[in-house]
Amino acid sequence: MAEKKQALLLFSKPPVAGRVKTRLTIEHGGFMTPEQSADFYKRCLYDVSELCMHALYQLQAENDAKVAADPAADKVTYDFFVSTPAADLDIMKATYDEIGPWPMEIHYLTDKGATFDDHFDYAFKQIFDAGYEAIVSVGGDIPTLPKSHITQAFQWLDYFQSLGTPGFVQAPCQECGTSLVGFSYNTPINHQGIYYNMTGRPALDGYVQKLKDGNIPSAYLSPIADIDERTDLAHAISCMRAIAEAGKYQSDVFIPQRVLDWVDWMGITVSTPPNEEHDPRQYLDEQE
């Protein structure tokens, strides 16, 4: 029996007014104050973190059962990490402690570098250097993230590793970027040139090019919209209400209740312009 460690990495800045979700503020064409946008992001951060922990608990329970049934099976430990710039570490810890205790221990990292790519690589390197075999990373602004994305991402990385061809997994966002990224310690890939590039190439395309160049096997999970603009928020609110309704019957869905409660408290409603376009089929009906 081998013992392995795998990590879920939440990569984020702390929810400080003026530093997060600024495109939702009035100053940048939105409708919130900087304090409201930070408060909104904090609720997102809480819900995404709890969802990830639930997914890790599910994976842990499945592995525990597997080892109990077959003592020769690999024993896997799943841990939850949060990485933030060093200057923000105390703020991030205080943010999580504000509503603690959490379902599982939070391991904190600090990231650094000249670019976002450098920060991302440095966070991954610290975890791999600590002996972890695989990392799945998400951001804190995706409250509609399905719990199954987390479990499937780790399962895909396990599968590629079992074939002897360490792989990669990703889920796009709605704007040619990524909402989830994961790979193994021996996958020949990094984040350089992905988010900080001077050619205009989208992040998703950047990863795909690295996969092609390195002949790296990959898995694609369905897109998860992050929330930057007011239209993103409108879409997310409608989706979250649908998730809450489905949760009455789908026991495996995670309802981002903190975000929904905040939306209701703020009195935010979603509306679309009246649809005055006529379906051309009506004219066919009239001819019958």
Backbone as CSV, one residue per row, in Angstrom:
resi,resn,N_x,N_y,N_z,CA_x,CA_y,CA_z,C_x,C_y,C_z
1,MET,0.841,-1.200,0.000,0.000,0.000,0.000,0.878,1.253,0.000
2,ALA,0.607,2.149,-0.928,1.306,3.435,-0.982,0.424,4.505,-0.347
3,GLU,1.048,5.494,0.250,0.322,6.629,0.818,0.584,7.857,-0.033
4,LYS,-0.488,8.523,-0.430,-0.395,9.677,-1.310,-1.160,10.857,-0.710
5,LYS,-0.747,12.059,-1.123,-1.440,13.269,-0.696,-1.866,14.066,-1.925
6,GLN,-3.086,14.585,-1.869,-3.582,15.421,-2.951,-4.162,16.701,-2.352
7,ALA,-4.142,17.776,-3.120,-4.496,19.081,-2.576,-5.499,19.821,-3.448
8,LEU,-6.428,20.472,-2.773,-7.318,21.440,-3.416,-6.777,22.818,-3.070
9,LEU,-6.468,23.599,-4.069,-5.900,24.931,-3.874,-6.910,25.992,-4.285
10,LEU,-7.295,26.830,-3.330,-8.127,27.984,-3.642,-7.188,29.193,-3.712
11,PHE,-7.119,29.807,-4.878,-6.165,30.869,-5.169,-6.926,32.185,-5.183
12,SER,-6.621,33.093,-4.238,-7.493,34.255,-4.101,-6.817,35.416,-3.387
13,LYS,-7.308,36.603,-3.675,-7.043,37.775,-2.856,-8.113,37.818,-1.760
14,PRO,-7.858,38.528,-0.665,-8.880,38.644,0.381,-9.989,39.601,-0.049
15,PRO,-11.180,39.474,0.532,-12.314,40.334,0.150,-12.210,41.727,0.764
16,VAL,-11.358,42.552,0.190,-11.130,43.907,0.678,-11.739,44.905,-0.309
17,ALA,-12.482,45.873,0.211,-13.131,46.869,-0.641,-12.112,47.577,-1.529
18,GLY,-12.449,47.676,-2.813,-11.584,48.339,-3.761,-10.561,47.440,-4.418
19,ARG,-10.479,46.181,-3.958,-9.487,45.262,-4.520,-10.107,44.050,-5.199
20,VAL,-11.369,43.776,-4.939,-12.028,42.615,-5.533,-13.355,43.039,-6.155
21,LYS,-13.685,42.396,-7.252,-14.957,42.605,-7.942,-15.251,44.079,-8.203
22,THR,-14.218,44.791,-8.642,-14.366,46.225,-8.865,-15.283,46.537,-10.048
23,ARG,-15.400,45.597,-10.993,-16.267,45.856,-12.142,-17.751,45.764,-11.796
24,LEU,-18.041,45.350,-10.572,-19.430,45.368,-10.096,-19.782,46.691,-9.423
25,THR,-18.787,47.563,-9.263,-19.024,48.819,-8.558,-19.547,49.896,-9.503
26,ILE,-20.198,50.877,-8.918,-20.770,51.978,-9.701,-19.694,52.681,-10.517
27,GLU,-18.538,52.842,-9.931,-17.434,53.541,-10.594,-17.040,52.885,-11.907
28,HIS,-17.265,51.574,-12.009,-16.855,50.841,-13.213,-18.051,50.273,-13.976
29,GLY,-19.196,50.916,-13.852,-20.358,50.517,-14.634,-21.287,49.533,-13.964
30,GLY,-21.027,49.195,-12.720,-21.900,48.283,-11.988,-22.912,49.032,-11.143
31,PHE,-23.332,48.431,-10.048,-24.351,49.069,-9.215,-24.050,48.953,-7.721
32,MET,-22.873,48.441,-7.363,-22.524,48.259,-5.965,-21.488,49.288,-5.526
33,THR,-21.422,49.502,-4.219,-20.311,50.244,-3.650,-19.128,49.286,-3.525
34,PRO,-17.907,49.790,-3.357,-16.764,48.893,-3.155,-16.954,47.967,-1.965
35,GLU,-17.593,48.480,-0.908,-17.827,47.652,0.275,-18.817,46.531,-0.027
36,GLN,-19.834,46.827,-0.806,-20.820,45.801,-1.155,-20.207,44.736,-2.054
37,SER,-19.381,45.131,-3.005,-18.772,44.143,-3.896,-17.819,43.243,-3.122
38,ALA,-17.111,43.807,-2.128,-16.225,42.989,-1.294,-17.037,42.044,-0.422
39,ASP,-18.155,42.523,0.091,-19.019,41.674,0.919,-19.593,40.535,0.091
40,PHE,-19.974,40.852,-1.135,-20.468,39.814,-2.038,-19.396,38.760,-2.283
41,TYR,-18.173,39.214,-2.567,-17.101,38.257,-2.838,-16.793,37.396,-1.613
42,LYS,-16.896,37.967,-0.437,-16.640,37.190,0.770,-17.627,36.035,0.880
43,ARG,-18.889,36.288,0.553,-19.886,35.204,0.582,-19.553,34.138,-0.460
44,CYS,-19.103,34.578,-1.636,-18.687,33.619,-2.659,-17.540,32.758,-2.141
45,LEU,-16.557,33.413,-1.550,-15.393,32.714,-1.025,-15.798,31.662,-0.007
46,TYR,-16.711,32.013,0.874,-17.184,31.069,1.891,-17.882,29.873,1.251
47,ASP,-18.791,30.154,0.311,-19.555,29.051,-0.288,-18.657,28.139,-1.125
48,VAL,-17.762,28.721,-1.914,-16.863,27.903,-2.735,-15.959,27.056,-1.844
49,SER,-15.479,27.626,-0.752,-14.608,26.885,0.167,-15.349,25.710,0.786
50,GLU,-16.563,25.941,1.242,-17.320,24.845,1.858,-17.633,23.759,0.838
51,LEU,-18.000,24.163,-0.380,-18.262,23.184,-1.435,-17.036,22.315,-1.674
52,CYS,-15.872,22.939,-1.764,-14.640,22.182,-2.002,-14.370,21.203,-0.866
53,MET,-14.598,21.640,0.358,-14.381,20.759,1.498,-15.337,19.575,1.469
54,HIS,-16.580,19.813,1.095,-17.544,18.708,0.979,-17.075,17.701,-0.061
55,ALA,-16.564,18.208,-1.182,-16.072,17.312,-2.232,-14.879,16.498,-1.737
56,LEU,-13.977,17.144,-0.991,-12.811,16.430,-0.462,-13.232,15.373,0.561
57,TYR,-14.230,15.691,1.371,-14.747,14.701,2.313,-15.319,13.495,1.578
58,GLN,-15.996,13.756,0.465,-16.552,12.649,-0.326,-15.439,11.773,-0.879
59,LEU,-14.414,12.410,-1.439,-13.281,11.647,-1.963,-12.578,10.868,-0.862
60,GLN,-12.431,11.504,0.309,-11.771,10.831,1.425,-12.561,9.620,1.884
61,ALA,-13.890,9.769,1.969,-14.737,8.660,2.397,-14.663,7.506,1.402
62,GLU,-14.643,7.835,0.114,-14.560,6.783,-0.908,-13.225,6.059,-0.823
63,ASN,-12.146,6.792,-0.591,-10.842,6.140,-0.481,-10.741,5.313,0.798
64,ASP,-11.282,5.817,1.893,-11.269,5.066,3.150,-11.995,3.732,2.988
65,ALA,-13.133,3.782,2.286,-13.894,2.555,2.054,-13.120,1.592,1.159
66,LYS,-12.436,2.139,0.174,-11.643,1.299,-0.733,-10.509,0.610,0.013
67,VAL,-9.825,1.346,0.887,-8.724,0.769,1.650,-9.233,-0.265,2.649
68,ALA,-10.409,0.001,3.233,-10.992,-0.948,4.174,-11.330,-2.266,3.483
69,ALA,-11.775,-2.169,2.229,-12.126,-3.374,1.473,-10.905,-4.077,0.914
70,ASP,-9.850,-3.307,0.636,-8.633,-3.870,0.063,-7.424,-3.186,0.697
71,PRO,-6.841,-3.760,1.735,-5.702,-3.136,2.427,-4.509,-2.852,1.522
72,ALA,-4.464,-3.458,0.340,-3.360,-3.211,-0.588,-3.583,-1.958,-1.432
73,ALA,-4.789,-1.385,-1.355,-5.101,-0.193,-2.152,-4.329,1.017,-1.619
74,ASP,-4.050,1.973,-2.508,-3.348,3.190,-2.101,-4.208,4.007,-1.142
75,LYS,-3.593,4.511,-0.096,-4.283,5.375,0.849,-4.003,6.825,0.449
76,VAL,-5.073,7.591,0.236,-4.943,8.972,-0.219,-5.482,9.919,0.847
77,THR,-4.755,11.001,1.090,-5.198,12.052,1.995,-5.459,13.308,1.182
78,TYR,-6.596,13.954,1.431,-6.989,15.155,0.697,-6.960,16.363,1.635
79,ASP,-6.264,17.421,1.218,-6.128,18.619,2.038,-6.569,19.862,1.286
80,PHE,-6.997,20.865,2.052,-7.513,22.122,1.505,-6.520,23.249,1.774
81,PHE,-6.096,23.938,0.705,-5.128,25.034,0.805,-5.748,26.333,0.304
82,VAL,-5.342,27.420,0.920,-5.678,28.756,0.434,-4.370,29.502,0.226
83,SER,-4.186,30.073,-0.976,-2.978,30.840,-1.259,-3.349,32.284,-1.548
84,THR,-2.593,33.209,-0.962,-2.850,34.632,-1.117,-1.513,35.360,-1.011
85,PRO,-1.381,36.576,-1.534,-0.122,37.307,-1.373,0.267,37.461,0.093
86,ALA,1.556,37.477,0.370,2.049,37.487,1.749,1.487,38.644,2.565
87,ALA,1.367,39.808,1.956,0.869,40.973,2.683,-0.589,40.815,3.110
88,ASP,-1.294,39.866,2.490,-2.718,39.682,2.767,-3.022,38.488,3.662
89,LEU,-1.997,37.796,4.117,-2.224,36.546,4.827,-3.073,36.735,6.083
90,ASP,-2.754,37.720,6.897,-3.507,37.929,8.135,-4.965,38.278,7.850
91,ILE,-5.185,39.064,6.800,-6.559,39.424,6.429,-7.322,38.184,5.981
92,MET,-6.660,37.341,5.199,-7.325,36.135,4.717,-7.659,35.201,5.873
93,LYS,-6.720,35.021,6.793,-6.991,34.175,7.955,-8.160,34.730,8.766
94,ALA,-8.176,36.040,8.981,-9.265,36.660,9.747,-10.600,36.485,9.042
95,THR,-10.572,36.521,7.707,-11.804,36.334,6.932,-12.402,34.958,7.188
96,TYR,-11.572,33.937,7.164,-12.070,32.582,7.407,-12.433,32.384,8.877
97,ASP,-11.644,32.958,9.778,-11.924,32.796,11.208,-13.223,33.478,11.617
98,GLU,-13.649,34.441,10.819,-14.853,35.213,11.126,-16.079,34.326,11.291
99,ILE,-16.147,33.235,10.549,-17.321,32.355,10.653,-16.928,30.917,10.985
100,GLY,-15.693,30.726,11.493,-15.247,29.371,11.832,-16.075,28.769,12.940
101,PRO,-15.836,27.477,13.278,-14.836,26.587,12.663,-15.323,26.015,11.325
102,TRP,-14.346,25.574,10.506,-14.643,25.035,9.197,-14.662,23.506,9.245
103,PRO,-15.297,22.879,8.256,-15.403,21.410,8.270,-14.067,20.694,8.257
104,MET,-13.030,21.338,7.710,-11.704,20.716,7.701,-10.644,21.797,7.853
105,GLU,-9.436,21.382,8.154,-8.359,22.336,8.388,-8.035,23.110,7.111
106,ILE,-7.760,24.407,7.290,-7.342,25.251,6.177,-5.834,25.451,6.275
107,HIS,-5.111,25.036,5.233,-3.669,25.245,5.170,-3.420,26.506,4.344
108,TYR,-2.671,27.445,4.897,-2.434,28.717,4.218,-1.061,28.751,3.565
109,LEU,-1.020,29.327,2.365,0.217,29.575,1.640,0.283,31.051,1.282
110,THR,1.486,31.537,1.047,1.633,32.866,0.460,2.315,32.710,-0.892
111,ASP,1.837,33.461,-1.871,2.405,33.382,-3.212,3.071,34.702,-3.566
112,LYS,4.004,34.649,-4.488,4.739,35.849,-4.880,5.227,35.706,-6.313
113,GLY,5.642,36.831,-6.876,6.173,36.826,-8.234,5.883,38.133,-8.930
114,ALA,6.456,38.285,-10.118,6.279,39.513,-10.886,4.953,39.528,-11.640
115,THR,4.397,38.354,-11.903,3.146,38.248,-12.657,2.212,37.259,-11.974
116,PHE,0.965,37.243,-12.428,0.002,36.261,-11.926,0.509,34.846,-12.189
117,ASP,1.126,34.650,-13.365,1.683,33.339,-13.703,2.708,32.898,-12.657
118,ASP,3.577,33.837,-12.264,4.595,33.525,-11.260,3.955,33.164,-9.920
119,HIS,2.952,33.920,-9.510,2.266,33.647,-8.244,1.634,32.260,-8.270
120,PHE,1.001,31.943,-9.392,0.337,30.649,-9.530,1.359,29.512,-9.475
121,ASP,2.438,29.661,-10.225,3.482,28.637,-10.229,4.100,28.460,-8.841
122,TYR,4.321,29.555,-8.141,4.956,29.479,-6.827,4.060,28.745,-5.832
123,ALA,2.755,28.991,-5.902,1.821,28.287,-5.020,1.833,26.786,-5.314
124,PHE,1.794,26.421,-6.577,1.829,25.009,-6.959,3.133,24.368,-6.495
125,LYS,4.243,25.081,-6.696,5.551,24.525,-6.336,5.625,24.212,-4.841
126,GLN,5.115,25.097,-4.008,5.163,24.864,-2.565,4.415,23.585,-2.178
127,ILE,3.281,23.369,-2.797,2.485,22.184,-2.472,3.165,20.920,-2.991
128,PHE,3.652,20.960,-4.215,4.352,19.787,-4.746,5.621,19.498,-3.940
129,ASP,6.337,20.539,-3.530,7.543,20.340,-2.727,7.227,19.712,-1.368
130,ALA,5.985,19.874,-0.918,5.567,19.278,0.356,5.139,17.824,0.196
131,GLY,5.302,17.272,-1.012,5.039,15.856,-1.215,3.674,15.506,-1.757
132,TYR,2.942,16.500,-2.241,1.608,16.217,-2.785,1.728,15.760,-4.237
133,GLU,0.884,14.814,-4.600,0.964,14.226,-5.937,0.177,15.011,-6.962
134,ALA,-0.969,15.581,-6.568,-1.827,16.270,-7.525,-2.467,17.486,-6.873
135,ILE,-2.722,18.511,-7.683,-3.368,19.730,-7.231,-4.517,20.061,-8.174
136,VAL,-5.654,20.383,-7.617,-6.763,20.964,-8.369,-6.989,22.355,-7.789
137,SER,-6.982,23.373,-8.642,-7.086,24.755,-8.176,-8.330,25.428,-8.739
138,VAL,-8.977,26.222,-7.885,-10.145,27.009,-8.291,-10.020,28.418,-7.713
139,GLY,-10.843,29.323,-8.218,-10.930,30.663,-7.673,-12.118,30.774,-6.735
140,GLY,-12.224,31.903,-6.061,-13.293,32.071,-5.083,-14.547,32.696,-5.629
141,ASP,-14.601,32.984,-6.939,-15.739,33.713,-7.506,-16.604,32.845,-8.409
142,ILE,-16.719,31.556,-8.079,-17.510,30.642,-8.911,-18.517,29.882,-8.034
143,PRO,-19.517,30.579,-7.490,-20.462,29.924,-6.570,-21.340,28.860,-7.216
144,THR,-21.394,28.807,-8.547,-22.179,27.766,-9.223,-21.333,26.539,-9.552
145,LEU,-20.116,26.487,-9.024,-19.253,25.319,-9.238,-19.946,24.038,-8.782
146,PRO,-20.076,23.034,-9.652,-20.643,21.752,-9.208,-19.628,20.992,-8.352
147,LYS,-20.093,20.396,-7.295,-19.210,19.591,-6.455,-18.570,18.475,-7.257
148,SER,-19.295,17.952,-8.231,-18.783,16.846,-9.051,-17.565,17.257,-9.869
149,HIS,-17.411,18.559,-10.149,-16.210,19.001,-10.879,-14.953,18.714,-10.071
150,ILE,-15.035,18.908,-8.771,-13.863,18.674,-7.917,-13.534,17.186,-7.883
151,THR,-14.540,16.374,-7.625,-14.283,14.933,-7.528,-13.811,14.378,-8.868
152,GLN,-14.427,14.795,-9.960,-14.028,14.292,-11.274,-12.628,14.753,-11.653
153,ALA,-12.262,15.971,-11.268,-10.930,16.477,-11.601,-9.851,15.603,-10.969
154,PHE,-10.011,15.269,-9.687,-9.036,14.394,-9.036,-9.065,12.991,-9.645
155,GLN,-10.240,12.511,-9.983,-10.340,11.177,-10.571,-9.643,11.118,-11.926
156,TRP,-9.752,12.174,-12.722,-9.060,12.202,-14.005,-7.546,12.216,-13.821
157,LEU,-7.065,12.990,-12.874,-5.625,13.032,-12.636,-5.120,11.674,-12.143
158,ASP,-5.904,11.012,-11.305,-5.551,9.654,-10.867,-5.491,8.703,-12.061
159,TYR,-6.463,8.834,-12.942,-6.537,7.949,-14.106,-5.321,8.125,-15.009
160,PHE,-4.990,9.375,-15.330,-3.822,9.613,-16.185,-2.552,9.091,-15.528
161,GLN,-2.442,9.281,-14.211,-1.258,8.809,-13.494,-1.166,7.285,-13.537
162,SER,-2.320,6.634,-13.450,-2.332,5.171,-13.476,-1.870,4.622,-14.821
163,LEU,-2.024,5.424,-15.866,-1.584,5.011,-17.207,-0.101,5.284,-17.418
164,GLY,0.506,5.977,-16.463,1.904,6.346,-16.616,2.111,7.568,-17.481
165,THR,1.032,8.320,-17.723,1.108,9.534,-18.547,0.451,10.670,-17.764
166,PRO,1.192,11.294,-16.845,0.598,12.336,-15.993,-0.100,13.400,-16.821
167,GLY,-1.294,13.804,-16.376,-2.135,14.645,-17.209,-2.554,15.957,-16.592
168,PHE,-3.601,16.488,-17.171,-4.052,17.853,-16.895,-5.569,17.862,-16.974
169,VAL,-6.214,18.722,-16.172,-7.670,18.859,-16.235,-8.016,20.336,-16.114
170,GLN,-9.039,20.752,-16.849,-9.452,22.145,-16.760,-10.940,22.291,-17.055
171,ALA,-11.500,23.359,-16.503,-12.863,23.775,-16.818,-12.802,25.248,-17.177
172,PRO,-13.295,25.629,-18.350,-13.233,27.035,-18.765,-14.177,27.911,-17.940
173,CYS,-13.937,29.222,-18.007,-14.937,30.179,-17.567,-15.716,30.598,-18.820
174,GLN,-16.458,31.680,-18.755,-17.294,32.074,-19.886,-16.579,33.007,-20.853
175,GLU,-15.323,33.363,-20.555,-14.633,34.350,-21.389,-13.264,33.855,-21.849
176,CYS,-13.191,32.609,-22.267,-11.960,32.027,-22.812,-10.863,31.858,-21.770
177,GLY,-11.211,31.983,-20.512,-10.260,31.728,-19.440,-10.559,30.404,-18.777
178,THR,-10.084,30.229,-17.543,-10.313,28.979,-16.828,-10.860,29.267,-15.433
179,SER,-11.723,28.378,-14.962,-12.251,28.447,-13.601,-11.671,27.344,-12.723
180,LEU,-11.185,26.280,-13.349,-10.572,25.157,-12.635,-9.391,24.662,-13.443
181,VAL,-8.278,24.428,-12.766,-7.072,23.901,-13.401,-6.435,22.895,-12.451
182,GLY,-6.001,21.754,-12.982,-5.335,20.780,-12.133,-4.318,19.965,-12.905
183,PHE,-3.237,19.591,-12.232,-2.281,18.666,-12.824,-1.450,18.008,-11.740
184,SER,-0.669,17.015,-12.111,0.130,16.228,-11.178,1.546,16.783,-11.063
185,TYR,2.254,16.329,-10.035,3.602,16.837,-9.764,4.558,16.585,-10.931
186,ASN,4.298,15.529,-11.701,5.192,15.176,-12.805,4.594,15.484,-14.180
187,THR,3.506,16.244,-14.208,2.973,16.704,-15.490,3.888,17.802,-16.029
188,PRO,4.382,17.660,-17.251,5.339,18.637,-17.777,4.665,19.927,-18.255
189,ILE,4.154,20.702,-17.302,3.435,21.932,-17.657,3.569,22.926,-16.512
190,ASN,3.428,24.219,-16.842,3.369,25.270,-15.828,2.422,26.357,-16.330
191,HIS,2.360,27.474,-15.593,1.414,28.536,-15.939,2.068,29.700,-16.668
192,GLN,3.346,29.581,-17.012,4.045,30.691,-17.646,3.454,31.023,-19.023
193,GLY,3.201,32.319,-19.248,2.660,32.765,-20.518,1.176,32.551,-20.680
194,ILE,0.506,32.090,-19.614,-0.927,31.795,-19.716,-1.766,33.037,-19.430
195,TYR,-1.600,33.609,-18.265,-2.417,34.758,-17.864,-1.711,36.080,-18.132
196,TYR,-0.378,36.038,-18.222,0.383,37.246,-18.531,1.059,37.024,-19.877
197,ASN,0.385,37.458,-20.939,0.972,37.322,-22.274,0.730,38.612,-23.039
198,MET,1.567,38.867,-24.005,1.511,40.133,-24.740,0.929,39.967,-26.134
199,THR,0.348,38.814,-26.429,-0.160,38.561,-27.780,-1.671,38.562,-27.851
200,GLY,-2.337,38.629,-26.708,-3.786,38.592,-26.705,-4.365,37.194,-26.717
201,ARG,-3.524,36.183,-26.604,-4.016,34.806,-26.617,-4.763,34.513,-25.316
202,PRO,-5.987,33.987,-25.369,-6.741,33.675,-24.155,-6.058,32.579,-23.335
203,ALA,-6.340,32.587,-22.049,-5.724,31.612,-21.151,-6.055,30.181,-21.552
204,LEU,-7.304,29.932,-21.907,-7.706,28.579,-22.285,-6.900,28.090,-23.486
205,ASP,-6.735,28.950,-24.483,-5.954,28.581,-25.660,-4.485,28.383,-25.304
206,GLY,-4.004,29.160,-24.334,-2.619,29.003,-23.914,-2.355,27.639,-23.311
207,TYR,-3.266,27.191,-22.458,-3.114,25.850,-21.885,-3.205,24.777,-22.972
208,VAL,-4.146,24.937,-23.892,-4.310,23.947,-24.959,-3.039,23.841,-25.791
209,GLN,-2.398,24.973,-26.069,-1.158,24.932,-26.840,-0.067,24.198,-26.076
210,LYS,0.029,24.423,-24.774,1.010,23.701,-23.960,0.728,22.199,-23.974
211,LEU,-0.550,21.833,-23.941,-0.916,20.417,-23.968,-0.502,19.778,-25.293
212,LYS,-0.734,20.501,-26.377,-0.349,19.988,-27.689,1.168,19.865,-27.795
213,ASP,1.869,20.918,-27.389,3.326,20.925,-27.515,3.975,19.818,-26.685
214,GLY,3.392,19.531,-25.520,3.966,18.525,-24.629,3.345,17.151,-24.761
215,ASN,2.364,17.020,-25.677,1.658,15.743,-25.841,1.132,15.250,-24.495
216,ILE,0.476,16.153,-23.780,-0.019,15.873,-22.431,-1.494,15.495,-22.491
217,PRO,-1.880,14.344,-21.945,-3.302,13.989,-21.940,-4.089,14.937,-21.035
218,SER,-5.310,15.245,-21.436,-6.098,16.205,-20.664,-7.557,15.813,-20.607
219,ALA,-8.234,16.356,-19.601,-9.672,16.171,-19.441,-10.329,17.545,-19.425
220,TYR,-11.505,17.618,-20.030,-12.259,18.871,-20.138,-13.549,18.733,-19.345
221,LEU,-13.769,19.639,-18.418,-15.010,19.694,-17.669,-15.838,20.878,-18.155
222,SER,-17.131,20.808,-17.998,-18.014,21.846,-18.533,-17.710,23.215,-17.921
223,PRO,-17.957,24.278,-18.683,-17.614,25.629,-18.220,-18.322,26.025,-16.930
224,ILE,-17.623,26.816,-16.123,-18.183,27.391,-14.899,-17.976,28.893,-14.993
225,ALA,-19.042,29.642,-14.962,-18.929,31.088,-15.093,-18.428,31.717,-13.797
226,ASP,-17.377,32.554,-13.928,-16.998,33.363,-12.781,-17.805,34.660,-12.830
227,ILE,-17.632,35.515,-11.854,-18.477,36.706,-11.754,-17.600,37.944,-11.724
228,ASP,-17.589,38.659,-12.839,-16.843,39.907,-12.935,-17.763,41.085,-13.244
229,GLU,-18.641,40.902,-14.225,-19.538,41.969,-14.665,-20.940,41.760,-14.095
230,ARG,-21.774,42.786,-14.215,-23.152,42.692,-13.713,-23.940,41.618,-14.466
231,THR,-23.645,41.427,-15.770,-24.334,40.371,-16.505,-23.924,38.988,-15.997
232,ASP,-22.652,38.846,-15.587,-22.202,37.585,-14.985,-22.988,37.308,-13.707
233,LEU,-23.172,38.350,-12.917,-23.898,38.194,-11.653,-25.346,37.804,-11.907
234,ALA,-25.972,38.442,-12.885,-27.365,38.113,-13.206,-27.489,36.639,-13.586
235,HIS,-26.578,36.186,-14.450,-26.585,34.785,-14.865,-26.403,33.862,-13.662
236,ALA,-25.447,34.215,-12.788,-25.166,33.371,-11.631,-26.355,33.308,-10.683
237,ILE,-27.037,34.437,-10.482,-28.193,34.449,-9.580,-29.284,33.519,-10.091
238,SER,-29.572,33.598,-11.393,-30.595,32.710,-11.965,-30.185,31.253,-11.809
239,CYS,-28.905,30.960,-12.063,-28.419,29.588,-11.920,-28.492,29.127,-10.463
240,MET,-28.106,29.998,-9.528,-28.132,29.615,-8.120,-29.554,29.346,-7.637
241,ARG,-30.514,30.110,-8.130,-31.909,29.847,-7.757,-32.372,28.501,-8.331
242,ALA,-31.916,28.182,-9.534,-32.245,26.881,-10.125,-31.588,25.753,-9.331
243,ILE,-30.349,25.978,-8.873,-29.657,24.979,-8.057,-30.414,24.757,-6.752
244,ALA,-30.854,25.851,-6.124,-31.582,25.735,-4.862,-32.875,24.952,-5.042
245,GLU,-33.553,25.177,-6.142,-34.798,24.443,-6.399,-34.501,22.967,-6.659
246,ALA,-33.471,22.704,-7.463,-33.114,21.317,-7.756,-32.623,20.589,-6.520
247,GLY,-32.063,21.337,-5.571,-31.556,20.729,-4.352,-32.619,20.026,-3.523
248,LYS,-33.886,20.346,-3.784,-34.973,19.644,-3.099,-35.022,18.176,-3.512
249,TYR,-34.471,17.875,-4.682,-34.552,16.534,-5.237,-33.186,15.919,-5.524
250,GLN,-32.180,16.765,-5.796,-30.825,16.278,-6.075,-29.988,16.424,-4.809
251,SER,-29.777,15.330,-4.138,-29.065,15.390,-2.860,-27.579,15.685,-3.019
252,ASP,-27.051,15.534,-4.232,-25.619,15.701,-4.420,-25.219,17.115,-4.846
253,VAL,-26.180,18.038,-4.967,-25.823,19.398,-5.354,-25.508,20.219,-4.115
254,PHE,-24.643,21.205,-4.285,-24.313,22.118,-3.193,-24.976,23.457,-3.477
255,ILE,-25.760,23.944,-2.542,-26.476,25.208,-2.707,-25.642,26.339,-2.106
256,PRO,-25.261,27.325,-2.893,-24.480,28.456,-2.370,-25.371,29.400,-1.564
257,GLN,-25.767,28.944,-0.393,-26.799,29.631,0.377,-26.356,30.993,0.894
258,ARG,-25.082,31.138,1.236,-24.618,32.435,1.751,-24.758,33.517,0.683
259,VAL,-24.409,33.176,-0.548,-24.531,34.151,-1.626,-26.002,34.454,-1.895
260,LEU,-26.834,33.431,-1.934,-28.256,33.644,-2.180,-28.890,34.489,-1.083
261,ASP,-28.533,34.216,0.158,-29.084,35.006,1.267,-28.665,36.470,1.147
262,TRP,-27.411,36.696,0.734,-26.931,38.068,0.583,-27.665,38.766,-0.559
263,VAL,-27.878,38.059,-1.660,-28.595,38.623,-2.796,-30.008,39.035,-2.375
264,ASP,-30.673,38.158,-1.608,-32.023,38.477,-1.138,-32.006,39.653,-0.167
265,TRP,-31.019,39.677,0.710,-30.898,40.771,1.671,-30.687,42.103,0.973
266,MET,-29.914,42.072,-0.120,-29.670,43.280,-0.904,-30.866,43.663,-1.776
267,GLY,-31.790,42.730,-1.969,-32.946,42.994,-2.810,-32.629,42.999,-4.290
268,ILE,-31.613,42.242,-4.675,-31.217,42.195,-6.079,-32.146,41.270,-6.849
269,THR,-32.682,41.754,-7.942,-33.532,40.934,-8.801,-32.944,40.886,-10.199
270,VAL,-33.276,39.860,-10.928,-32.783,39.682,-12.299,-33.943,39.906,-13.261
271,SER,-33.705,40.701,-14.283,-34.747,40.937,-15.282,-34.104,41.041,-16.655
272,THR,-34.886,40.780,-17.672,-34.430,40.922,-19.057,-35.441,41.776,-19.805
273,PRO,-35.040,42.444,-20.881,-35.983,43.256,-21.654,-37.099,42.377,-22.212
274,PRO,-38.313,42.936,-22.347,-39.403,42.156,-22.938,-39.019,41.674,-24.331
275,ASN,-39.372,40.453,-24.637,-39.061,39.877,-25.945,-40.195,40.197,-26.907
276,GLU,-39.953,41.181,-27.776,-40.988,41.597,-28.722,-40.815,40.956,-30.092
277,GLU,-39.808,40.094,-30.199,-39.597,39.424,-31.479,-40.602,38.292,-31.640
278,HIS,-41.164,38.191,-32.809,-42.164,37.160,-33.080,-41.492,35.900,-33.614
279,ASP,-41.923,34.780,-33.109,-41.421,33.503,-33.608,-41.997,33.291,-35.004
280,PRO,-41.157,33.108,-36.017,-41.685,32.950,-37.388,-42.621,31.766,-37.525
281,ARG,-42.588,30.840,-36.580,-43.502,29.698,-36.678,-44.960,30.125,-36.573
282,GLN,-45.183,31.310,-35.923,-46.586,31.724,-35.782,-47.224,31.977,-37.131
283,TYR,-46.402,32.458,-38.111,-46.959,32.709,-39.422,-47.308,31.402,-40.130
284,LEU,-46.542,30.361,-39.850,-46.877,29.062,-40.409,-48.186,28.578,-39.832
285,ASP,-48.343,28.822,-38.509,-49.592,28.403,-37.865,-50.769,29.134,-38.487
286,GLU,-50.615,30.428,-38.807,-51.710,31.205,-39.364,-52.108,30.720,-40.748
287,GLN,-51.159,30.099,-41.482,-51.446,29.651,-42.836,-52.166,28.309,-42.856
288,GLU,-52.188,27.648,-41.702,-52.823,26.322,-41.684,-54.336,26.447,-41.621
